[in-house]
Amino acid sequence: MAWDFETDPEFQTELDWMRGFIDTEIIPIESLLEEKSRAEIAPVLEVLRDKVKARGLWGAFLDPALGGQGFGQLKLALMSEQIGRSMFSMLVFGVQAPDSGNMELMAHGATEEQKERWLWPNLRGEITSAFALTEPFNAGADPTKISTTAVRDGDEWVIDGHKWFITNASSADITLVFAETNPENRPHKHASIIVVPAGTPGMDVVRDVGTMSHPRPEFGRPGGHAEVIFRECRVPLDHMIGEPGDGFVLAQKRLGGGRIHHAMRWLGQAQRAFDIMCERAVSRESHGRLLAQHQMIQDYIALSHMEIESARLVCFQTAWKMDRYGAAKVRHELGMVKALVSKTVLAVLDRTIQVCGALGYSTDLPVESWYRGTRFGSIGDGPDELHKSVLARTLLKDHRPVQGWPTEHIPSRRAAAEAKWAELCAQAPS
Ligand SMILES: Cc1cc2nc3c(=O)[nH]c(=O)nc-3n(C[C@H](O)[C@H](O)[C@H](O)COP(=O)(O)OP(=O)(O)OC[C@H]3O[C@@H](n4cnc5c(N)ncnc54)[C@H](O)[C@@H]3O)c2cc1C
């Protein structure tokens, strides 16, 4: 009977190393990063990255067949939980969105020549990438409807369209653009993915949009979410990843394990917030008792722990199933993970702010910024409503309509109950 909740001791050593490294090398400098320029951060990032590379933990998300180390989703989930303790760690470990998803996409769809040009440099951290799907005037939740087009003209694709919220488009070296190439093949074979290098004439990065996380963004800073207009933007034909019409299938590739990694990072953040909440609860008195001795605070703590632990188990089980049966078999569960954990982490962050009172609301603690930064979770990468809808529809496929009373209608089952009773009574010793 295989039912094991323990991590291999060898891999646990790696997780312990990650935890120690993040806690001693990254978390201490975290509060300074916002005020440092890209140029100031770059050499420090290199120092940290070299240590991760030396440990063999760099960019650890691709399957061996795709050029990665092949940790598998369960190990990646455990690693992502550690990385979530400080979101800066994503850059240090080479697993930052949107690069990781783009690399997964290219690993599946790019030619060897395209991999040499874009994938491997991206994986080595020499270039960065953005992914442009969402548009201001079409619902991003429904990518079957986009207005951006790419039309073939001789040996070039000519792209026209308007995108927005494109993470890193103002700083990335390449943007993977999701554009309609085959309108006759709507809804799911009409779009393709085309690589547009930064600085290509006709690609106008208009601005980085202000957000809850960064109300006054600095244009061109990594982590910005850009509005981009393409006007007769021309790139060679060999900039298309995959075949015309492959856009949907390839876009799905970038989301598979990524949803689990996102979720586990959020849970790493939730656990750090939980520790902040507990420390405050055992340190501060109100009405003659520690906060920890007030039952409502105990409720917050117990509830947060229960929610974190249950969400972790759902993530681990989904990761395990994905390793065993493949992404296609757990599609609805990947959405479940995302919709569940995006709420769990916000609930824990919110309770932490509450228990810390004015201090929690203040910028003297990191929790308010985590809250603003993580609120996107239930919107980005398809809103939670959509994932729940896919989940519900998948679950409903296992259910058939009945005529008349429900199957479990007690009066209708009375006769069968009595028959079964009589049968069991007949077997009982007299
Ligand atoms: C921080 C952040 C980073 C992002 N980075 C990128 C990026 O790099 N590249 C990119 O292309 N996009 C990016 N996005 C955009 C993101 O993918 C979209 O915001 C998302 O897909 C939702 O699309 P929308 O914003 O147009 O909302 P809409 O599609 O307009 O949906 C708005 C709301 O309507 C409701 N809704 C929509 N559809 C349904 C439905 N079927 N059932 C029930 N309710 C529904 C939901 O409540 C939803 O939140 C990013 C977004 C954020 C917040």
The ligand as a Tripos MOL2 file, in Angstrom:
@<TRIPOS>MOLECULE
LIG
   53    58     1     0     0
SMALL
NO_CHARGES

@<TRIPOS>ATOM
      1 C1         -0.5160   41.1800  -12.1750 C.3       1 LIG1
      2 C2         -1.0190   40.7150  -13.5060 C.ar      1 LIG1
      3 C3         -0.1190   40.2750  -14.4630 C.ar      1 LIG1
      4 C4         -0.5640   39.8730  -15.7200 C.ar      1 LIG1
      5 N1          0.3590   39.4960  -16.6630 N.ar      1 LIG1
      6 C5         -0.0620   39.2010  -17.9160 C.ar      1 LIG1
      7 C6          0.8780   38.8860  -18.9490 C.ar      1 LIG1
      8 O1          2.0890   38.8490  -18.7180 O.2       1 LIG1
      9 N2          0.4000   38.6390  -20.1870 N.ar      1 LIG1
     10 C7         -0.9240   38.6640  -20.4920 C.ar      1 LIG1
     11 O2         -1.2820   38.4260  -21.6320 O.2       1 LIG1
     12 N3         -1.8380   38.9590  -19.5310 N.ar      1 LIG1
     13 C8         -1.4430   39.2420  -18.2630 C.ar      1 LIG1
     14 N4         -2.3660   39.5620  -17.3040 N.ar      1 LIG1
     15 C9         -3.7540   39.6500  -17.6520 C.3       1 LIG1
     16 C10        -4.5650   38.4770  -17.0740 C.3       1 LIG1
     17 O3         -4.2530   37.2840  -17.7040 O.3       1 LIG1
     18 C11        -6.0310   38.8860  -17.2310 C.3       1 LIG1
     19 O4         -6.2450   39.9620  -16.3410 O.3       1 LIG1
     20 C12        -7.0000   37.7720  -16.9340 C.3       1 LIG1
     21 O5         -6.9310   36.7450  -17.8880 O.3       1 LIG1
     22 C13        -8.4260   38.3100  -16.8760 C.3       1 LIG1
     23 O6         -8.7100   39.0450  -18.0210 O.3       1 LIG1
     24 P1         -9.3020   40.5320  -17.8890 P.3       1 LIG1
     25 O7         -8.4500   41.3120  -16.9650 O.co2     1 LIG1
     26 O8         -9.4830   41.0730  -19.2550 O.co2     1 LIG1
     27 O9        -10.6670   40.3600  -17.1740 O.3       1 LIG1
     28 P2        -12.0620   39.9980  -17.8660 P.3       1 LIG1
     29 O10       -11.8960   38.8870  -18.8170 O.co2     1 LIG1
     30 O11       -12.6730   41.2660  -18.3470 O.co2     1 LIG1
     31 O12       -12.8590   39.4470  -16.6160 O.3       1 LIG1
     32 C14       -13.2370   40.3570  -15.5590 C.3       1 LIG1
     33 C15       -13.9950   39.5850  -14.5140 C.3       1 LIG1
     34 O13       -15.1730   39.0450  -15.0900 O.3       1 LIG1
     35 C16       -15.4730   37.8120  -14.5020 C.3       1 LIG1
     36 N5        -15.4920   36.7620  -15.5410 N.ar      1 LIG1
     37 C17       -14.8560   36.7570  -16.7400 C.ar      1 LIG1
     38 N6        -15.1340   35.6260  -17.3960 N.ar      1 LIG1
     39 C18       -15.9500   34.8960  -16.6280 C.ar      1 LIG1
     40 C19       -16.5920   33.6460  -16.7600 C.ar      1 LIG1
     41 N7        -16.4300   32.8730  -17.8460 N.pl3     1 LIG1
     42 N8        -17.3730   33.2000  -15.7290 N.ar      1 LIG1
     43 C20       -17.5500   33.9630  -14.6240 C.ar      1 LIG1
     44 N9        -16.9740   35.1650  -14.4460 N.ar      1 LIG1
     45 C21       -16.1940   35.6290  -15.4360 C.ar      1 LIG1
     46 C22       -14.3810   37.5470  -13.4560 C.3       1 LIG1
     47 O14       -14.8320   38.0200  -12.2060 O.3       1 LIG1
     48 C23       -13.2430   38.3860  -13.9510 C.3       1 LIG1
     49 O15       -12.3250   38.7470  -12.9160 O.3       1 LIG1
     50 C24        -1.9380   39.9200  -16.0290 C.ar      1 LIG1
     51 C25        -2.8470   40.3580  -15.0530 C.ar      1 LIG1
     52 C26        -2.4130   40.7430  -13.8070 C.ar      1 LIG1
     53 C27        -3.4240   41.2420  -12.8090 C.3       1 LIG1
@<TRIPOS>BOND
     1     1     2 1
     2     2     3 ar
     3     2    52 ar
     4     3     4 ar
     5     4     5 ar
     6     4    50 ar
     7     5     6 ar
     8     6     7 ar
     9     6    13 1
    10     7     8 2
    11     7     9 ar
    12     9    10 ar
    13    10    11 2
    14    10    12 ar
    15    12    13 ar
    16    13    14 ar
    17    14    15 1
    18    14    50 ar
    19    15    16 1
    20    16    17 1
    21    16    18 1
    22    18    19 1
    23    18    20 1
    24    20    21 1
    25    20    22 1
    26    22    23 1
    27    23    24 1
    28    24    25 2
    29    24    26 1
    30    24    27 1
    31    27    28 1
    32    28    29 2
    33    28    30 1
    34    28    31 1
    35    31    32 1
    36    32    33 1
    37    33    34 1
    38    33    48 1
    39    34    35 1
    40    35    36 1
    41    35    46 1
    42    36    37 ar
    43    36    45 ar
    44    37    38 ar
    45    38    39 ar
    46    39    40 ar
    47    39    45 ar
    48    40    41 1
    49    40    42 ar
    50    42    43 ar
    51    43    44 ar
    52    44    45 ar
    53    46    47 1
    54    46    48 1
    55    48    49 1
    56    50    51 ar
    57    51    52 ar
    58    52    53 1
@<TRIPOS>SUBSTRUCTURE
     1 LIG1         1 GROUP 0 **** ****
